Amino acid sequence: MSKSAVDLRQARLSRKTRETDITLALNLDGTGAAQLQTGIGFFDHMLHHLARHSLMDIDIKATGDLHVDAHHTVEDVSLVLGAAMAQALGDKRGIHRYGWASIPMEDTLSNVALDLSGRPAFIFNVQFPTPKIGEFDVELVHESLRSFANTAGMNLHVNVPYGSNSHHIAEAIFKSLAKALRQAIAIDPRHADIPSTKGIL
């Protein structure tokens, strides 16, 4: 069932596998509130930036096989978050659709552009100077965003032309993603229809 722009743009989803158990609630028209329990401190930190700067409310409770590593939990949380966004957007009537942001974080600049087209694509031109941020594998930033883009049905392009601190790079990416999403999901007061010449997204 599709939702129009005048409906409540919210979703609540769950996913349970042999590797993870996740419940997630998302409100696109929130205040940036975040309740995050993934068991992965740095990932919670990044998701908090995503909520705060997009003004989406995100509530996540996740348990996973962290005795193996963080991969399955990060991947599955991101898959559920993308699916929740797709559900909350409904038929995408009245949204801006596109978003972009260029965000500095001390030594780092992150550029994100996205299109809520319904067709997933992911470009990630980022070099981290270290393999880990604390106990967090930096490759999981790529895994998280790729999974998110796939289930959200989003073109997501992430480019970091420079940066010397892995924490700053990751944080700048999530902040610029948040700002780009805030723009893309916002309701366009000048155009109440579906923002596509096809008439569908």
FIFIRO-772519 format. One record per residue: residue in one letter; y, x, z of N, C-alpha, C, O in turn. Coordinates in steps of 0.02 Angstrom, whole numbers, padded with zeros to 5 digits, always signed. Example, Ala and Ser with C-alpha at 12.3 -4.5 7.8 and 13.67 -1.06 7.14 Angstrom:
REM residues 2
A-00284+00660+00390-00225+00615+00390-00165+00660+00390-00166+00712+00423;S-00112+00642+00354-00053+00684+00357+00002+00645+00394+00057+00670+00402;
//
This chain:
REM residues 201
M-00060+00043+00000+00000+00000+00000+00062+00045+00000+00069+00089+00042;S+00107+00032-00048+00167+00073-00052+00220+00048-00003+00218-00010+00020;K+00267+00093+00012+00323+00076+00056+00387+00086+00018+00393+00134-00020;S+00434+00043+00028+00500+00053-00001+00543+00090+00048+00524+00101+00105;A+00603+00110+00024+00648+00150+00065+00672+00112+00127+00694+00143+00175;V+00668+00046+00126+00693+00007+00182+00640+00001+00237+00657-00021+00293;D+00577+00018+00223+00525+00014+00273+00532+00073+00322+00565+00122+00308;L+00498+00066+00379+00494+00122+00425+00455+00179+00392+00398+00169+00370;R+00485+00236+00389+00454+00292+00354+00417+00335+00405+00439+00389+00424;Q+00360+00309+00427+00320+00341+00478+00247+00341+00457+00226+00302+00415;A+00210+00386+00488+00138+00388+00475+00103+00416+00537+00131+00456+00574;R+00042+00393+00547+00000+00420+00600-00069+00431+00570-00100+00384+00545;L-00093+00492+00573-00157+00510+00542-00199+00551+00590-00174+00582+00636;S-00264+00550+00578-00309+00593+00616-00361+00623+00568-00375+00595+00514;R-00388+00679+00588-00439+00713+00549-00485+00749+00598-00462+00786+00641;K-00550+00737+00590-00598+00770+00634-00654+00799+00592-00686+00765+00552;T-00665+00863+00601-00720+00898+00567-00759+00938+00619-00744+00934+00679;R-00807+00977+00597-00843+01020+00643-00800+01079+00667-00818+01114+00713;E-00743+01088+00634-00699+01145+00650-00636+01126+00688-00611+01165+00728;T-00610+01065+00675-00547+01044+00706-00547+00970+00721-00585+00931+00691;D-00505+00951+00768-00493+00880+00786-00418+00872+00794-00388+00900+00839;I-00388+00832+00749-00315+00830+00744-00292+00757+00744-00320+00715+00709;T-00241+00743+00783-00203+00680+00778-00130+00699+00767-00104+00745+00799;L-00097+00663+00723-00028+00682+00704+00012+00619+00690-00011+00573+00657;A+00073+00618+00716+00121+00565+00702+00183+00596+00673+00206+00648+00696;L+00211+00563+00622+00269+00589+00587+00319+00533+00576+00301+00478+00555;N+00383+00546+00591+00437+00500+00577+00489+00537+00536+00522+00583+00561;L+00497+00517+00473+00544+00552+00429+00616+00541+00451+00659+00583+00436;D+00630+00487+00484+00699+00470+00504+00709+00480+00579+00734+00436+00613;G+00688+00536+00603+00690+00550+00674+00752+00589+00694+00805+00585+00662;T+00746+00627+00748+00801+00667+00775+00783+00740+00780+00822+00780+00806;G+00724+00759+00754+00702+00828+00759+00660+00842+00820+00650+00900+00838;A+00635+00789+00852+00593+00798+00912+00524+00823+00892+00497+00805+00840;A+00496+00866+00934+00430+00894+00919+00388+00897+00982+00410+00921+01034;Q+00327+00870+00978+00277+00876+01029+00217+00911+00996+00182+00880+00956;L+00207+00974+01012+00160+01015+00973+00109+01048+01019+00126+01085+01065;Q+00046+01034+01005-00009+01064+01044-00064+01083+00995-00114+01048+00988;T-00055+01140+00963-00107+01164+00916-00150+01218+00947-00202+01236+00920;G-00129+01245+01005-00165+01301+01035-00145+01368+01006-00172+01420+01026;I-00098+01368+00958-00075+01430+00926+00000+01434+00937+00039+01399+00904;G+00020+01477+00982+00090+01478+01004+00139+01491+00948+00190+01456+00943;F+00125+01539+00905+00173+01554+00852+00177+01498+00801+00231+01483+00775;F+00121+01466+00787+00121+01410+00740+00161+01352+00768+00200+01320+00732;D+00153+01338+00832+00194+01286+00865+00268+01304+00859+00310+01260+00847;H+00284+01367+00867+00354+01390+00862+00382+01375+00793+00438+01352+00786;M+00342+01388+00741+00365+01376+00672+00371+01301+00659+00419+01279+00627;L+00323+01262+00682+00326+01189+00672+00385+01158+00710+00413+01108+00688;H+00403+01188+00766+00461+01164+00803+00525+01174+00762+00568+01130+00760;H+00531+01232+00728+00587+01243+00683+00587+01192+00626+00639+01166+00606;L+00527+01178+00600+00521+01130+00545+00547+01062+00566+00584+01029+00529;A+00528+01039+00625+00551+00974+00649+00626+00975+00663+00662+00931+00639;R+00649+01024+00700+00719+01026+00722+00767+01026+00663+00818+00991+00664;H+00753+01066+00612+00802+01074+00558+00793+01024+00501+00837+01017+00459;S+00737+00988+00501+00729+00934+00452+00749+00866+00480+00759+00818+00443;L+00754+00863+00547+00766+00801+00584+00708+00752+00579+00716+00692+00590;M+00649+00778+00562+00588+00738+00567+00561+00743+00638+00567+00796+00669;D+00532+00690+00663+00495+00693+00726+00422+00707+00710+00391+00673+00669;I+00395+00758+00743+00326+00779+00730+00289+00783+00796+00311+00817+00842;D+00233+00748+00800+00191+00748+00860+00120+00768+00838+00088+00732+00800;I+00097+00825+00863+00032+00851+00842-00009+00870+00903+00014+00906+00947;K-00071+00846+00905-00120+00868+00953-00180+00893+00914-00211+00855+00876;A-00196+00956+00922-00251+00985+00883-00293+01030+00927-00267+01069+00967;T-00357+01025+00919-00404+01073+00947-00445+01101+00889-00463+01064+00843;G-00460+01164+00893-00497+01196+00839-00539+01254+00863-00539+01271+00923;D-00575+01284+00817-00620+01339+00834-00582+01404+00839-00593+01451+00800;L-00537+01407+00887-00495+01466+00896-00535+01527+00920-00511+01583+00917;H-00596+01515+00943-00640+01572+00960-00661+01610+00897-00681+01668+00901;V-00656+01576+00839-00669+01610+00775-00605+01645+00753-00601+01706+00751;D-00554+01605+00737-00486+01628+00725-00442+01567+00715-00465+01510+00725;A-00380+01577+00696-00333+01521+00691-00334+01487+00622-00299+01437+00612;H-00372+01514+00576-00368+01491+00506-00381+01416+00499-00340+01381+00469;H-00436+01392+00525-00454+01322+00514-00403+01275+00546-00387+01223+00516;T-00378+01293+00604-00329+01249+00637-00264+01246+00598-00237+01192+00587;V-00239+01304+00577-00177+01306+00538-00185+01267+00473-00143+01227+00454;E-00240+01280+00438-00252+01246+00374-00257+01170+00383-00224+01133+00346;D-00296+01147+00432-00307+01076+00439-00246+01039+00465-00231+00984+00442;V-00209+01069+00512-00147+01039+00534-00099+01031+00475-00066+00979+00469;S-00095+01081+00433-00050+01078+00376-00072+01026+00325-00030+00993+00295;L-00137+01020+00315-00163+00968+00270-00145+00899+00295-00125+00856+00257;V-00153+00888+00360-00138+00822+00389-00062+00809+00387-00041+00753+00373;L-00022+00860+00400+00050+00852+00397+00073+00832+00327+00116+00788+00319;G+00045+00864+00276+00063+00846+00208+00042+00776+00190+00079+00739+00158;A-00019+00757+00211-00043+00689+00197+00000+00637+00233+00013+00584+00205;A+00022+00653+00293+00065+00606+00330+00132+00599+00295+00160+00544+00292;M+00159+00654+00270+00222+00650+00233+00215+00606+00172+00258+00564+00158;A+00161+00615+00134+00150+00574+00074+00145+00500+00093+00173+00457+00058;Q+00110+00486+00147+00103+00416+00169+00170+00387+00191+00187+00331+00174;A+00208+00426+00230+00272+00402+00256+00323+00391+00200+00365+00347+00206;L+00319+00430+00147+00366+00423+00091+00350+00362+00048+00393+00337+00012;G+00288+00337+00051+00270+00279+00011+00281+00291-00062+00258+00341-00089;D+00316+00244-00096+00327+00252-00168+00387+00297-00184+00404+00307-00242;K+00419+00323-00131+00475+00370-00137+00538+00339-00166+00583+00374-00190;R+00541+00275-00164+00599+00240-00191+00662+00259-00151+00662+00255-00089;G+00714+00279-00186+00778+00293-00155+00788+00362-00126+00842+00377-00102;I+00737+00405-00128+00745+00471-00099+00781+00518-00149+00784+00503-00209;H+00807+00572-00124+00838+00622-00168+00786+00659-00210+00801+00680-00266;R+00726+00667-00184+00669+00697-00217+00671+00773-00216+00622+00805-00197;Y+00726+00804-00236+00731+00877-00238+00768+00903-00177+00811+00870-00149;G+00750+00963-00157+00785+00996-00103+00782+01071-00110+00734+01098-00138;W+00833+01105-00087+00834+01178-00089+00878+01204-00033+00925+01171-00011;A+00862+01264-00010+00900+01294+00044+00892+01370+00041+00839+01396+00025;S+00945+01404+00056+00946+01476+00063+00968+01492+00134+01025+01481+00152;I+00922+01519+00173+00934+01528+00245+00928+01602+00264+00877+01633+00250;P+00980+01630+00295+00975+01699+00321+00946+01698+00392+00958+01651+00430;M+00910+01750+00408+00886+01761+00477+00891+01836+00490+00844+01874+00480;E+00950+01856+00513+00965+01926+00526+00952+01969+00463+00992+01966+00416;D+00898+02007+00462+00885+02052+00405+00855+02017+00345+00845+02048+00293;T+00840+01953+00351+00799+01917+00302+00839+01862+00268+00883+01832+00298;L+00822+01851+00204+00847+01792+00169+00788+01755+00140+00746+01785+00106;S+00784+01689+00152+00730+01648+00125+00759+01594+00081+00805+01558+00100;N+00732+01588+00021+00753+01537-00027+00694+01489-00040+00640+01511-00061;V+00705+01426-00027+00653+01375-00039+00682+01321-00084+00737+01297-00073;A+00643+01303-00135+00659+01246-00178+00597+01203-00183+00541+01229-00188;L+00606+01136-00182+00548+01092-00184+00563+01028-00221+00621+01007-00228;D+00510+00998-00245+00512+00935-00282+00455+00891-00257+00397+00910-00262;L+00472+00833-00230+00421+00785-00206+00396+00744-00265+00403+00683-00267;S+00366+00779-00313+00349+00750-00377+00283+00713-00377+00269+00674-00422;G+00242+00724-00325+00174+00698-00326+00124+00745-00357+00064+00733-00355;R+00149+00800-00385+00106+00850-00418+00111+00915-00379+00163+00947-00381;P+00058+00935-00345+00063+00996-00304+00066+01059-00346+00030+01067-00395;A+00110+01104-00326+00115+01172-00353+00144+01215-00299+00187+01193-00260;F+00122+01277-00295+00144+01320-00241+00156+01391-00267+00111+01422-00295;I+00216+01415-00259+00235+01483-00277+00261+01518-00214+00302+01490-00178;F+00235+01577-00200+00250+01611-00137+00262+01685-00152+00214+01724-00158;N+00324+01704-00158+00342+01773-00170+00371+01802-00106+00432+01804-00096;V+00327+01826-00063+00346+01849+00003+00303+01911+00020+00243+01911+00008;Q+00335+01961+00046+00300+02020+00071+00316+02029+00146+00374+02037+00165;F+00263+02027+00187+00271+02040+00258+00259+02114+00272+00211+02142+00246;P+00301+02146+00313+00291+02217+00326+00234+02232+00375+00212+02289+00380;T+00209+02181+00411+00154+02190+00458+00101+02137+00446+00117+02083+00421;P+00038+02151+00463-00015+02101+00453-00016+02046+00505-00046+01994+00495;K+00017+02058+00562+00016+02009+00616+00085+02001+00647+00126+02047+00644;I+00097+01943+00675+00155+01931+00719+00124+01913+00787+00101+01857+00797;G+00125+01960+00833+00085+01951+00893+00012+01947+00875-00016+01994+00846;E-00020+01891+00892-00090+01880+00874-00098+01837+00812-00154+01821+00792;F-00043+01818+00780-00044+01773+00723-00048+01813+00658-00007+01856+00646;D-00098+01798+00617-00106+01831+00552-00052+01805+00504-00047+01744+00494;V-00012+01850+00475+00043+01827+00433+00018+01791+00370+00055+01751+00341;E-00043+01805+00349-00070+01770+00290-00075+01695+00301-00081+01657+00254;L-00074+01674+00364-00079+01603+00380-00015+01565+00363-00016+01504+00358;V+00041+01600+00356+00102+01567+00332+00089+01540+00261+00105+01483+00246;H+00061+01582+00218+00043+01561+00150-00006+01504+00153+00002+01454+00118;E-00058+01510+00194-00110+01459+00197-00081+01392+00220-00099+01339+00194;S-00037+01394+00270-00007+01333+00295+00035+01298+00242+00027+01238+00231;L+00078+01335+00209+00123+01304+00160+00085+01280+00098+00103+01229+00070;R+00034+01318+00077-00006+01296+00020-00041+01230+00035-00042+01185-00006;S-00071+01226+00094-00105+01164+00114-00057+01106+00119-00072+01050+00097;F+00000+01118+00149+00052+01067+00157+00074+01041+00089+00079+00980+00079;A+00089+01086+00043+00112+01067-00024+00058+01026-00061+00074+00978-00096;N-00005+01045-00053-00059+01011-00089-00065+00938-00069-00069+00894-00112;T-00067+00924-00004-00077+00855+00017-00013+00814+00016-00015+00753+00011;A+00045+00847+00020+00108+00811+00013+00123+00794-00060+00165+00751-00073;G+00089+00827-00107+00103+00816-00178+00171+00845-00196+00213+00812-00227;M+00182+00907-00177+00248+00938-00182+00245+01002-00224+00199+01041-00218;N+00296+01012-00267+00309+01078-00294+00347+01116-00240+00400+01094-00218;L+00321+01172-00219+00353+01211-00166+00358+01284-00188+00307+01317-00199;H+00419+01308-00194+00432+01377-00215+00466+01413-00157+00519+01392-00134;V+00436+01467-00134+00462+01506-00078+00473+01577-00102+00426+01611-00124;N+00534+01600-00097+00551+01668-00118+00591+01703-00063+00643+01677-00040;V+00567+01760-00042+00603+01801+00008+00618+01869-00026+00573+01911-00030;P+00679+01878-00050+00694+01940-00086+00696+02002-00042+00686+02057-00067;Y+00710+01993+00023+00710+02051+00068+00702+02029+00140+00717+01971+00157;G+00679+02075+00180+00668+02063+00251+00625+02118+00279+00577+02139+00247;S+00642+02142+00339+00606+02198+00368+00569+02181+00432+00535+02223+00460;N+00575+02118+00455+00543+02097+00517+00500+02035+00502+00526+01985+00479;S+00436+02040+00516+00390+01986+00498+00406+01920+00533+00402+01867+00503;H+00426+01923+00596+00445+01862+00632+00505+01830+00599+00506+01769+00590;H+00555+01869+00583+00615+01842+00550+00598+01811+00482+00626+01759+00464;I+00554+01843+00445+00534+01817+00379+00501+01748+00387+00520+01701+00353;A+00452+01744+00432+00418+01680+00442+00466+01626+00466+00464+01569+00442;E+00509+01643+00513+00556+01594+00540+00605+01571+00487+00620+01511+00483;A+00630+01617+00447+00677+01598+00394+00643+01552+00344+00674+01505+00318;I+00579+01564+00329+00543+01521+00282+00538+01450+00309+00552+01402+00273;F+00518+01442+00371+00510+01375+00398+00576+01339+00406+00580+01278+00398;K+00629+01376+00422+00695+01345+00427+00720+01323+00359+00748+01269+00353;S+00711+01365+00308+00734+01345+00241+00692+01289+00213+00718+01246+00178;L+00627+01288+00228+00585+01232+00209+00610+01168+00242+00614+01116+00210;A+00628+01172+00305+00652+01113+00342+00716+01086+00311+00723+01026+00301;K+00763+01131+00295+00826+01109+00266+00816+01079+00197+00848+01029+00179;A+00771+01108+00158+00757+01081+00091+00723+01013+00097+00739+00967+00058;L+00678+01005+00144+00645+00940+00154+00695+00888+00177+00693+00830+00155;R+00739+00907+00222+00790+00859+00246+00829+00830+00188+00844+00771+00186;Q+00846+00873+00140+00883+00850+00081+00840+00806+00037+00863+00754+00013;A+00778+00827+00025+00735+00791-00023+00713+00723+00002+00708+00676-00038;I+00701+00715+00067+00676+00651+00093+00732+00603+00109+00720+00544+00122;A+00794+00627+00109+00850+00584+00126+00859+00528+00075+00845+00537+00015;I+00882+00471+00097+00895+00414+00053+00961+00426+00017+01012+00441+00047;D+00959+00417-00048+01018+00426-00091+01056+00359-00094+01030+00311-00122;P+01116+00356-00066+01152+00292-00066+01174+00269-00135+01194+00211-00144;R+01171+00313-00184+01193+00295-00252+01135+00275-00298+01147+00253-00354;H+01074+00281-00274+01017+00268-00318+00959+00241-00278+00925+00279-00243;A+00947+00176-00281+00896+00144-00241+00828+00141-00274+00780+00118-00244;D+00823+00164-00336+00761+00159-00373+00719+00223-00363+00739+00268-00326;I+00662+00226-00395+00619+00285-00393+00652+00340-00435+00668+00327-00493;P+00663+00400-00409+00701+00451-00445+00659+00488-00497+00645+00547-00491;S+00640+00450-00549+00602+00478-00603+00610+00435-00665+00612+00374-00660;T+00615+00466-00724+00618+00427-00786+00551+00393-00801+00549+00346-00840;K+00497+00415-00768+00431+00384-00777+00427+00318-00739+00386+00275-00756;G+00469+00309-00688+00465+00250-00646+00415+00254-00591+00403+00205-00556;I+00384+00313-00583+00334+00323-00530+00332+00396-00512+00341+00440-00555;L+00320+00409-00449+00310+00478-00425+00244+00481-00388+00224+00534-00363;
//
